[in-house]
Amino acid sequence: MSDAQAGLLVATPIIIVFAIALHRMGVLQRYSAVSAVLFSVAIAAVLFVQQ
């Protein structure tokens, strides 16, 4: 596993946790939080496979 792949495995869960936390605080609507999670997972998956 390369350093870039390890970084993706670390950064993606952090983005997900922040999106959920912002939703619970009322900063993000449910749609926005779900979009952030789905797009971050999709981007991480594509980049992980390409590395």
PDB file of N, CA, C and O in Angstrom:
ATOM      1  N   MET A   1       0.843  -1.169   0.000  1.00  0.00           N
ATOM      2  CA  MET A   1       0.000   0.000   0.000  1.00  0.00           C
ATOM      3  C   MET A   1       0.890   1.235   0.000  1.00  0.00           C
ATOM      4  O   MET A   1       1.829   1.344   0.788  1.00  0.00           O
ATOM      5  N   SER A   2       0.581   2.147  -0.885  1.00  0.00           N
ATOM      6  CA  SER A   2       1.391   3.362  -0.985  1.00  0.00           C
ATOM      7  C   SER A   2       0.971   4.383   0.077  1.00  0.00           C
ATOM      8  O   SER A   2      -0.047   4.227   0.751  1.00  0.00           O
ATOM      9  N   ASP A   3       1.779   5.421   0.201  1.00  0.00           N
ATOM     10  CA  ASP A   3       1.463   6.483   1.160  1.00  0.00           C
ATOM     11  C   ASP A   3       0.166   7.195   0.784  1.00  0.00           C
ATOM     12  O   ASP A   3      -0.600   7.595   1.661  1.00  0.00           O
ATOM     13  N   ALA A   4      -0.080   7.352  -0.505  1.00  0.00           N
ATOM     14  CA  ALA A   4      -1.301   8.018  -0.954  1.00  0.00           C
ATOM     15  C   ALA A   4      -2.536   7.201  -0.570  1.00  0.00           C
ATOM     16  O   ALA A   4      -3.543   7.766  -0.146  1.00  0.00           O
ATOM     17  N   GLN A   5      -2.463   5.891  -0.715  1.00  0.00           N
ATOM     18  CA  GLN A   5      -3.588   5.044  -0.346  1.00  0.00           C
ATOM     19  C   GLN A   5      -3.819   5.068   1.159  1.00  0.00           C
ATOM     20  O   GLN A   5      -4.964   5.094   1.611  1.00  0.00           O
ATOM     21  N   ALA A   6      -2.748   5.060   1.932  1.00  0.00           N
ATOM     22  CA  ALA A   6      -2.887   5.148   3.391  1.00  0.00           C
ATOM     23  C   ALA A   6      -3.514   6.476   3.784  1.00  0.00           C
ATOM     24  O   ALA A   6      -4.343   6.523   4.694  1.00  0.00           O
ATOM     25  N   GLY A   7      -3.132   7.551   3.114  1.00  0.00           N
ATOM     26  CA  GLY A   7      -3.722   8.856   3.378  1.00  0.00           C
ATOM     27  C   GLY A   7      -5.210   8.881   3.073  1.00  0.00           C
ATOM     28  O   GLY A   7      -5.990   9.486   3.809  1.00  0.00           O
ATOM     29  N   LEU A   8      -5.604   8.228   1.990  1.00  0.00           N
ATOM     30  CA  LEU A   8      -7.026   8.143   1.661  1.00  0.00           C
ATOM     31  C   LEU A   8      -7.797   7.369   2.718  1.00  0.00           C
ATOM     32  O   LEU A   8      -8.922   7.732   3.062  1.00  0.00           O
ATOM     33  N   LEU A   9      -7.192   6.299   3.235  1.00  0.00           N
ATOM     34  CA  LEU A   9      -7.855   5.506   4.264  1.00  0.00           C
ATOM     35  C   LEU A   9      -7.992   6.261   5.578  1.00  0.00           C
ATOM     36  O   LEU A   9      -8.870   5.955   6.385  1.00  0.00           O
ATOM     37  N   VAL A  10      -7.137   7.236   5.794  1.00  0.00           N
ATOM     38  CA  VAL A  10      -7.215   8.049   7.006  1.00  0.00           C
ATOM     39  C   VAL A  10      -8.143   9.244   6.801  1.00  0.00           C
ATOM     40  O   VAL A  10      -8.940   9.568   7.682  1.00  0.00           O
ATOM     41  N   ALA A  11      -8.045   9.892   5.663  1.00  0.00           N
ATOM     42  CA  ALA A  11      -8.796  11.128   5.427  1.00  0.00           C
ATOM     43  C   ALA A  11     -10.290  10.895   5.224  1.00  0.00           C
ATOM     44  O   ALA A  11     -11.102  11.698   5.684  1.00  0.00           O
ATOM     45  N   THR A  12     -10.660   9.835   4.557  1.00  0.00           N
ATOM     46  CA  THR A  12     -12.066   9.598   4.256  1.00  0.00           C
ATOM     47  C   THR A  12     -12.918   9.423   5.512  1.00  0.00           C
ATOM     48  O   THR A  12     -13.974  10.049   5.608  1.00  0.00           O
ATOM     49  N   PRO A  13     -12.507   8.602   6.478  1.00  0.00           N
ATOM     50  CA  PRO A  13     -13.320   8.507   7.707  1.00  0.00           C
ATOM     51  C   PRO A  13     -13.402   9.831   8.474  1.00  0.00           C
ATOM     52  O   PRO A  13     -14.414  10.115   9.115  1.00  0.00           O
ATOM     53  N   ILE A  14     -12.348  10.632   8.409  1.00  0.00           N
ATOM     54  CA  ILE A  14     -12.383  11.935   9.084  1.00  0.00           C
ATOM     55  C   ILE A  14     -13.434  12.832   8.434  1.00  0.00           C
ATOM     56  O   ILE A  14     -14.184  13.514   9.132  1.00  0.00           O
ATOM     57  N   ILE A  15     -13.490  12.833   7.117  1.00  0.00           N
ATOM     58  CA  ILE A  15     -14.505  13.619   6.408  1.00  0.00           C
ATOM     59  C   ILE A  15     -15.901  13.144   6.785  1.00  0.00           C
ATOM     60  O   ILE A  15     -16.801  13.956   7.001  1.00  0.00           O
ATOM     61  N   ILE A  16     -16.082  11.834   6.865  1.00  0.00           N
ATOM     62  CA  ILE A  16     -17.386  11.273   7.219  1.00  0.00           C
ATOM     63  C   ILE A  16     -17.787  11.681   8.628  1.00  0.00           C
ATOM     64  O   ILE A  16     -18.933  12.067   8.861  1.00  0.00           O
ATOM     65  N   VAL A  17     -16.853  11.599   9.569  1.00  0.00           N
ATOM     66  CA  VAL A  17     -17.145  11.980  10.953  1.00  0.00           C
ATOM     67  C   VAL A  17     -17.510  13.455  11.045  1.00  0.00           C
ATOM     68  O   VAL A  17     -18.452  13.812  11.753  1.00  0.00           O
ATOM     69  N   PHE A  18     -16.783  14.317  10.343  1.00  0.00           N
ATOM     70  CA  PHE A  18     -17.098  15.744  10.358  1.00  0.00           C
ATOM     71  C   PHE A  18     -18.470  16.015   9.749  1.00  0.00           C
ATOM     72  O   PHE A  18     -19.213  16.850  10.266  1.00  0.00           O
ATOM     73  N   ALA A  19     -18.820  15.334   8.671  1.00  0.00           N
ATOM     74  CA  ALA A  19     -20.126  15.538   8.049  1.00  0.00           C
ATOM     75  C   ALA A  19     -21.244  15.136   9.010  1.00  0.00           C
ATOM     76  O   ALA A  19     -22.250  15.838   9.124  1.00  0.00           O
ATOM     77  N   ILE A  20     -21.070  14.012   9.699  1.00  0.00           N
ATOM     78  CA  ILE A  20     -22.078  13.565  10.664  1.00  0.00           C
ATOM     79  C   ILE A  20     -22.157  14.534  11.843  1.00  0.00           C
ATOM     80  O   ILE A  20     -23.248  14.862  12.309  1.00  0.00           O
ATOM     81  N   ALA A  21     -21.006  14.988  12.321  1.00  0.00           N
ATOM     82  CA  ALA A  21     -20.997  15.935  13.442  1.00  0.00           C
ATOM     83  C   ALA A  21     -21.669  17.249  13.066  1.00  0.00           C
ATOM     84  O   ALA A  21     -22.433  17.801  13.858  1.00  0.00           O
ATOM     85  N   LEU A  22     -21.395  17.755  11.872  1.00  0.00           N
ATOM     86  CA  LEU A  22     -22.018  18.993  11.431  1.00  0.00           C
ATOM     87  C   LEU A  22     -23.522  18.830  11.259  1.00  0.00           C
ATOM     88  O   LEU A  22     -24.284  19.760  11.523  1.00  0.00           O
ATOM     89  N   HIS A  23     -23.948  17.660  10.820  1.00  0.00           N
ATOM     90  CA  HIS A  23     -25.379  17.397  10.693  1.00  0.00           C
ATOM     91  C   HIS A  23     -26.040  17.388  12.074  1.00  0.00           C
ATOM     92  O   HIS A  23     -27.113  17.966  12.251  1.00  0.00           O
ATOM     93  N   ARG A  24     -25.414  16.745  13.036  1.00  0.00           N
ATOM     94  CA  ARG A  24     -25.983  16.682  14.387  1.00  0.00           C
ATOM     95  C   ARG A  24     -26.018  18.041  15.063  1.00  0.00           C
ATOM     96  O   ARG A  24     -26.894  18.297  15.890  1.00  0.00           O
ATOM     97  N   MET A  25     -25.079  18.917  14.725  1.00  0.00           N
ATOM     98  CA  MET A  25     -25.080  20.267  15.293  1.00  0.00           C
ATOM     99  C   MET A  25     -26.088  21.173  14.585  1.00  0.00           C
ATOM    100  O   MET A  25     -26.354  22.284  15.045  1.00  0.00           O
ATOM    101  N   GLY A  26     -26.645  20.708  13.478  1.00  0.00           N
ATOM    102  CA  GLY A  26     -27.630  21.493  12.755  1.00  0.00           C
ATOM    103  C   GLY A  26     -27.043  22.396  11.690  1.00  0.00           C
ATOM    104  O   GLY A  26     -27.745  23.230  11.120  1.00  0.00           O
ATOM    105  N   VAL A  27     -25.770  22.235  11.423  1.00  0.00           N
ATOM    106  CA  VAL A  27     -25.115  23.082  10.415  1.00  0.00           C
ATOM    107  C   VAL A  27     -25.422  22.584   9.008  1.00  0.00           C
ATOM    108  O   VAL A  27     -25.632  23.384   8.096  1.00  0.00           O
ATOM    109  N   LEU A  28     -25.449  21.273   8.829  1.00  0.00           N
ATOM    110  CA  LEU A  28     -25.749  20.682   7.527  1.00  0.00           C
ATOM    111  C   LEU A  28     -27.109  20.007   7.553  1.00  0.00           C
ATOM    112  O   LEU A  28     -27.505  19.406   8.552  1.00  0.00           O
ATOM    113  N   GLN A  29     -27.812  20.118   6.445  1.00  0.00           N
ATOM    114  CA  GLN A  29     -29.049  19.363   6.304  1.00  0.00           C
ATOM    115  C   GLN A  29     -28.697  17.909   6.000  1.00  0.00           C
ATOM    116  O   GLN A  29     -27.562  17.595   5.640  1.00  0.00           O
ATOM    117  N   ARG A  30     -29.671  17.042   6.147  1.00  0.00           N
ATOM    118  CA  ARG A  30     -29.424  15.613   5.932  1.00  0.00           C
ATOM    119  C   ARG A  30     -28.922  15.351   4.513  1.00  0.00           C
ATOM    120  O   ARG A  30     -27.990  14.570   4.322  1.00  0.00           O
ATOM    121  N   TYR A  31     -29.525  15.989   3.530  1.00  0.00           N
ATOM    122  CA  TYR A  31     -29.114  15.792   2.143  1.00  0.00           C
ATOM    123  C   TYR A  31     -27.647  16.177   1.942  1.00  0.00           C
ATOM    124  O   TYR A  31     -26.904  15.470   1.262  1.00  0.00           O
ATOM    125  N   SER A  32     -27.241  17.280   2.524  1.00  0.00           N
ATOM    126  CA  SER A  32     -25.862  17.744   2.382  1.00  0.00           C
ATOM    127  C   SER A  32     -24.883  16.792   3.053  1.00  0.00           C
ATOM    128  O   SER A  32     -23.812  16.516   2.512  1.00  0.00           O
ATOM    129  N   ALA A  33     -25.242  16.297   4.215  1.00  0.00           N
ATOM    130  CA  ALA A  33     -24.368  15.370   4.925  1.00  0.00           C
ATOM    131  C   ALA A  33     -24.233  14.051   4.156  1.00  0.00           C
ATOM    132  O   ALA A  33     -23.137  13.505   4.027  1.00  0.00           O
ATOM    133  N   VAL A  34     -25.345  13.557   3.656  1.00  0.00           N
ATOM    134  CA  VAL A  34     -25.309  12.313   2.871  1.00  0.00           C
ATOM    135  C   VAL A  34     -24.504  12.512   1.596  1.00  0.00           C
ATOM    136  O   VAL A  34     -23.741  11.631   1.199  1.00  0.00           O
ATOM    137  N   SER A  35     -24.666  13.656   0.955  1.00  0.00           N
ATOM    138  CA  SER A  35     -23.903  13.942  -0.256  1.00  0.00           C
ATOM    139  C   SER A  35     -22.413  13.994   0.033  1.00  0.00           C
ATOM    140  O   SER A  35     -21.614  13.447  -0.727  1.00  0.00           O
ATOM    141  N   ALA A  36     -22.035  14.643   1.117  1.00  0.00           N
ATOM    142  CA  ALA A  36     -20.620  14.734   1.482  1.00  0.00           C
ATOM    143  C   ALA A  36     -20.036  13.354   1.727  1.00  0.00           C
ATOM    144  O   ALA A  36     -18.924  13.061   1.288  1.00  0.00           O
ATOM    145  N   VAL A  37     -20.773  12.513   2.418  1.00  0.00           N
ATOM    146  CA  VAL A  37     -20.292  11.157   2.708  1.00  0.00           C
ATOM    147  C   VAL A  37     -20.172  10.349   1.418  1.00  0.00           C
ATOM    148  O   VAL A  37     -19.144   9.717   1.175  1.00  0.00           O
ATOM    149  N   LEU A  38     -21.211  10.366   0.598  1.00  0.00           N
ATOM    150  CA  LEU A  38     -21.189   9.565  -0.631  1.00  0.00           C
ATOM    151  C   LEU A  38     -20.099  10.014  -1.593  1.00  0.00           C
ATOM    152  O   LEU A  38     -19.395   9.185  -2.171  1.00  0.00           O
ATOM    153  N   PHE A  39     -19.958  11.320  -1.765  1.00  0.00           N
ATOM    154  CA  PHE A  39     -18.943  11.818  -2.696  1.00  0.00           C
ATOM    155  C   PHE A  39     -17.533  11.562  -2.174  1.00  0.00           C
ATOM    156  O   PHE A  39     -16.640  11.248  -2.961  1.00  0.00           O
ATOM    157  N   SER A  40     -17.316  11.686  -0.883  1.00  0.00           N
ATOM    158  CA  SER A  40     -15.976  11.430  -0.347  1.00  0.00           C
ATOM    159  C   SER A  40     -15.608   9.950  -0.484  1.00  0.00           C
ATOM    160  O   SER A  40     -14.462   9.617  -0.784  1.00  0.00           O
ATOM    161  N   VAL A  41     -16.576   9.074  -0.266  1.00  0.00           N
ATOM    162  CA  VAL A  41     -16.311   7.637  -0.437  1.00  0.00           C
ATOM    163  C   VAL A  41     -16.061   7.317  -1.909  1.00  0.00           C
ATOM    164  O   VAL A  41     -15.157   6.546  -2.229  1.00  0.00           O
ATOM    165  N   ALA A  42     -16.848   7.898  -2.798  1.00  0.00           N
ATOM    166  CA  ALA A  42     -16.670   7.639  -4.230  1.00  0.00           C
ATOM    167  C   ALA A  42     -15.320   8.147  -4.718  1.00  0.00           C
ATOM    168  O   ALA A  42     -14.621   7.445  -5.448  1.00  0.00           O
ATOM    169  N   ILE A  43     -14.952   9.344  -4.326  1.00  0.00           N
ATOM    170  CA  ILE A  43     -13.663   9.908  -4.744  1.00  0.00           C
ATOM    171  C   ILE A  43     -12.513   9.087  -4.181  1.00  0.00           C
ATOM    172  O   ILE A  43     -11.544   8.803  -4.884  1.00  0.00           O
ATOM    173  N   ALA A  44     -12.619   8.708  -2.914  1.00  0.00           N
ATOM    174  CA  ALA A  44     -11.563   7.904  -2.302  1.00  0.00           C
ATOM    175  C   ALA A  44     -11.435   6.549  -2.998  1.00  0.00           C
ATOM    176  O   ALA A  44     -10.324   6.061  -3.205  1.00  0.00           O
ATOM    177  N   ALA A  45     -12.553   5.948  -3.356  1.00  0.00           N
ATOM    178  CA  ALA A  45     -12.511   4.651  -4.030  1.00  0.00           C
ATOM    179  C   ALA A  45     -11.830   4.752  -5.392  1.00  0.00           C
ATOM    180  O   ALA A  45     -11.006   3.912  -5.753  1.00  0.00           O
ATOM    181  N   VAL A  46     -12.187   5.785  -6.136  1.00  0.00           N
ATOM    182  CA  VAL A  46     -11.578   5.960  -7.469  1.00  0.00           C
ATOM    183  C   VAL A  46     -10.082   6.215  -7.329  1.00  0.00           C
ATOM    184  O   VAL A  46      -9.278   5.602  -8.032  1.00  0.00           O
ATOM    185  N   LEU A  47      -9.710   7.105  -6.437  1.00  0.00           N
ATOM    186  CA  LEU A  47      -8.285   7.411  -6.262  1.00  0.00           C
ATOM    187  C   LEU A  47      -7.509   6.223  -5.706  1.00  0.00           C
ATOM    188  O   LEU A  47      -6.355   6.004  -6.075  1.00  0.00           O
ATOM    189  N   PHE A  48      -8.144   5.453  -4.814  1.00  0.00           N
ATOM    190  CA  PHE A  48      -7.481   4.282  -4.239  1.00  0.00           C
ATOM    191  C   PHE A  48      -7.169   3.255  -5.314  1.00  0.00           C
ATOM    192  O   PHE A  48      -6.088   2.666  -5.321  1.00  0.00           O
ATOM    193  N   VAL A  49      -8.106   3.041  -6.215  1.00  0.00           N
ATOM    194  CA  VAL A  49      -7.932   2.044  -7.276  1.00  0.00           C
ATOM    195  C   VAL A  49      -6.888   2.522  -8.289  1.00  0.00           C
ATOM    196  O   VAL A  49      -6.128   1.713  -8.820  1.00  0.00           O
ATOM    197  N   GLN A  50      -6.848   3.816  -8.559  1.00  0.00           N
ATOM    198  CA  GLN A  50      -5.902   4.346  -9.547  1.00  0.00           C
ATOM    199  C   GLN A  50      -4.475   4.390  -9.044  1.00  0.00           C
ATOM    200  O   GLN A  50      -3.553   4.405  -9.859  1.00  0.00           O
ATOM    201  N   GLN A  51      -4.252   4.411  -7.759  1.00  0.00           N
ATOM    202  CA  GLN A  51      -2.899   4.516  -7.225  1.00  0.00           C
ATOM    203  C   GLN A  51      -2.138   3.224  -7.416  1.00  0.00           C
ATOM    204  O   GLN A  51      -0.975   3.128  -7.024  1.00  0.00           O
TER     205      GLN A  51
END
